[in-house]
Amino acid sequence: MPSPVPANETERLAALHALDIVDSAPETAYDEITELAAQICGCPVVIP
């Protein structure tokens, strides 16, 4: 089931492009922190 498109999708995408983070290289350190936090909290997480 696809997620609904936010009402501010155009503005959100413009902000991401302005920050030059769309299609940026993966940041392993942040991925590892997210995975650790998910394990500590017992929450599932999706890792691309």
Phi and psi in radians as a Rosetta constraint file:
Dihedral C 1 N 2 CA 2 C 2 CIRCULARHARMONIC -1.243 0.35
Dihedral N 2 CA 2 C 2 N 3 CIRCULARHARMONIC 2.625 0.35
Dihedral C 2 N 3 CA 3 C 3 CIRCULARHARMONIC -1.313 0.35
Dihedral N 3 CA 3 C 3 N 4 CIRCULARHARMONIC 2.601 0.35
Dihedral C 3 N 4 CA 4 C 4 CIRCULARHARMONIC -1.200 0.35
Dihedral N 4 CA 4 C 4 N 5 CIRCULARHARMONIC 2.586 0.35
Dihedral C 4 N 5 CA 5 C 5 CIRCULARHARMONIC -1.378 0.35
Dihedral N 5 CA 5 C 5 N 6 CIRCULARHARMONIC 2.215 0.35
Dihedral C 5 N 6 CA 6 C 6 CIRCULARHARMONIC -1.071 0.35
Dihedral N 6 CA 6 C 6 N 7 CIRCULARHARMONIC 2.643 0.35
Dihedral C 6 N 7 CA 7 C 7 CIRCULARHARMONIC -1.097 0.35
Dihedral N 7 CA 7 C 7 N 8 CIRCULARHARMONIC -0.490 0.35
Dihedral C 7 N 8 CA 8 C 8 CIRCULARHARMONIC -1.789 0.35
Dihedral N 8 CA 8 C 8 N 9 CIRCULARHARMONIC 0.514 0.35
Dihedral C 8 N 9 CA 9 C 9 CIRCULARHARMONIC -1.008 0.35
Dihedral N 9 CA 9 C 9 N 10 CIRCULARHARMONIC -0.718 0.35
Dihedral C 9 N 10 CA 10 C 10 CIRCULARHARMONIC -1.080 0.35
Dihedral N 10 CA 10 C 10 N 11 CIRCULARHARMONIC -0.795 0.35
Dihedral C 10 N 11 CA 11 C 11 CIRCULARHARMONIC -1.171 0.35
Dihedral N 11 CA 11 C 11 N 12 CIRCULARHARMONIC -0.678 0.35
Dihedral C 11 N 12 CA 12 C 12 CIRCULARHARMONIC -1.094 0.35
Dihedral N 12 CA 12 C 12 N 13 CIRCULARHARMONIC -0.808 0.35
Dihedral C 12 N 13 CA 13 C 13 CIRCULARHARMONIC -1.138 0.35
Dihedral N 13 CA 13 C 13 N 14 CIRCULARHARMONIC -0.674 0.35
Dihedral C 13 N 14 CA 14 C 14 CIRCULARHARMONIC -1.073 0.35
Dihedral N 14 CA 14 C 14 N 15 CIRCULARHARMONIC -0.718 0.35
Dihedral C 14 N 15 CA 15 C 15 CIRCULARHARMONIC -1.135 0.35
Dihedral N 15 CA 15 C 15 N 16 CIRCULARHARMONIC -0.735 0.35
Dihedral C 15 N 16 CA 16 C 16 CIRCULARHARMONIC -1.103 0.35
Dihedral N 16 CA 16 C 16 N 17 CIRCULARHARMONIC -0.730 0.35
Dihedral C 16 N 17 CA 17 C 17 CIRCULARHARMONIC -1.169 0.35
Dihedral N 17 CA 17 C 17 N 18 CIRCULARHARMONIC -0.670 0.35
Dihedral C 17 N 18 CA 18 C 18 CIRCULARHARMONIC -1.106 0.35
Dihedral N 18 CA 18 C 18 N 19 CIRCULARHARMONIC -0.577 0.35
Dihedral C 18 N 19 CA 19 C 19 CIRCULARHARMONIC -1.474 0.35
Dihedral N 19 CA 19 C 19 N 20 CIRCULARHARMONIC -0.074 0.35
Dihedral C 19 N 20 CA 20 C 20 CIRCULARHARMONIC 0.999 0.35
Dihedral N 20 CA 20 C 20 N 21 CIRCULARHARMONIC 0.761 0.35
Dihedral C 20 N 21 CA 21 C 21 CIRCULARHARMONIC -2.005 0.35
Dihedral N 21 CA 21 C 21 N 22 CIRCULARHARMONIC 0.039 0.35
Dihedral C 21 N 22 CA 22 C 22 CIRCULARHARMONIC -1.351 0.35
Dihedral N 22 CA 22 C 22 N 23 CIRCULARHARMONIC 2.277 0.35
Dihedral C 22 N 23 CA 23 C 23 CIRCULARHARMONIC 1.039 0.35
Dihedral N 23 CA 23 C 23 N 24 CIRCULARHARMONIC 0.541 0.35
Dihedral C 23 N 24 CA 24 C 24 CIRCULARHARMONIC -1.379 0.35
Dihedral N 24 CA 24 C 24 N 25 CIRCULARHARMONIC 2.885 0.35
Dihedral C 24 N 25 CA 25 C 25 CIRCULARHARMONIC -1.139 0.35
Dihedral N 25 CA 25 C 25 N 26 CIRCULARHARMONIC 2.607 0.35
Dihedral C 25 N 26 CA 26 C 26 CIRCULARHARMONIC -1.073 0.35
Dihedral N 26 CA 26 C 26 N 27 CIRCULARHARMONIC 2.577 0.35
Dihedral C 26 N 27 CA 27 C 27 CIRCULARHARMONIC -2.015 0.35
Dihedral N 27 CA 27 C 27 N 28 CIRCULARHARMONIC 1.666 0.35
Dihedral C 27 N 28 CA 28 C 28 CIRCULARHARMONIC -0.990 0.35
Dihedral N 28 CA 28 C 28 N 29 CIRCULARHARMONIC -0.696 0.35
Dihedral C 28 N 29 CA 29 C 29 CIRCULARHARMONIC -1.040 0.35
Dihedral N 29 CA 29 C 29 N 30 CIRCULARHARMONIC -0.755 0.35
Dihedral C 29 N 30 CA 30 C 30 CIRCULARHARMONIC -1.187 0.35
Dihedral N 30 CA 30 C 30 N 31 CIRCULARHARMONIC -0.668 0.35
Dihedral C 30 N 31 CA 31 C 31 CIRCULARHARMONIC -1.076 0.35
Dihedral N 31 CA 31 C 31 N 32 CIRCULARHARMONIC -0.718 0.35
Dihedral C 31 N 32 CA 32 C 32 CIRCULARHARMONIC -1.176 0.35
Dihedral N 32 CA 32 C 32 N 33 CIRCULARHARMONIC -0.685 0.35
Dihedral C 32 N 33 CA 33 C 33 CIRCULARHARMONIC -1.106 0.35
Dihedral N 33 CA 33 C 33 N 34 CIRCULARHARMONIC -0.746 0.35
Dihedral C 33 N 34 CA 34 C 34 CIRCULARHARMONIC -1.100 0.35
Dihedral N 34 CA 34 C 34 N 35 CIRCULARHARMONIC -0.755 0.35
Dihedral C 34 N 35 CA 35 C 35 CIRCULARHARMONIC -1.122 0.35
Dihedral N 35 CA 35 C 35 N 36 CIRCULARHARMONIC -0.752 0.35
Dihedral C 35 N 36 CA 36 C 36 CIRCULARHARMONIC -1.094 0.35
Dihedral N 36 CA 36 C 36 N 37 CIRCULARHARMONIC -0.785 0.35
Dihedral C 36 N 37 CA 37 C 37 CIRCULARHARMONIC -1.078 0.35
Dihedral N 37 CA 37 C 37 N 38 CIRCULARHARMONIC -0.692 0.35
Dihedral C 37 N 38 CA 38 C 38 CIRCULARHARMONIC -1.125 0.35
Dihedral N 38 CA 38 C 38 N 39 CIRCULARHARMONIC -0.698 0.35
Dihedral C 38 N 39 CA 39 C 39 CIRCULARHARMONIC -1.165 0.35
Dihedral N 39 CA 39 C 39 N 40 CIRCULARHARMONIC -0.771 0.35
Dihedral C 39 N 40 CA 40 C 40 CIRCULARHARMONIC -1.085 0.35
Dihedral N 40 CA 40 C 40 N 41 CIRCULARHARMONIC -0.722 0.35
Dihedral C 40 N 41 CA 41 C 41 CIRCULARHARMONIC -1.476 0.35
Dihedral N 41 CA 41 C 41 N 42 CIRCULARHARMONIC -0.145 0.35
Dihedral C 41 N 42 CA 42 C 42 CIRCULARHARMONIC 1.197 0.35
Dihedral N 42 CA 42 C 42 N 43 CIRCULARHARMONIC 0.554 0.35
Dihedral C 42 N 43 CA 43 C 43 CIRCULARHARMONIC -1.889 0.35
Dihedral N 43 CA 43 C 43 N 44 CIRCULARHARMONIC 2.472 0.35
Dihedral C 43 N 44 CA 44 C 44 CIRCULARHARMONIC -1.241 0.35
Dihedral N 44 CA 44 C 44 N 45 CIRCULARHARMONIC 2.647 0.35
Dihedral C 44 N 45 CA 45 C 45 CIRCULARHARMONIC -2.498 0.35
Dihedral N 45 CA 45 C 45 N 46 CIRCULARHARMONIC 2.544 0.35
Dihedral C 45 N 46 CA 46 C 46 CIRCULARHARMONIC -1.731 0.35
Dihedral N 46 CA 46 C 46 N 47 CIRCULARHARMONIC 2.191 0.35
Dihedral C 46 N 47 CA 47 C 47 CIRCULARHARMONIC -1.964 0.35
Dihedral N 47 CA 47 C 47 N 48 CIRCULARHARMONIC 2.108 0.35
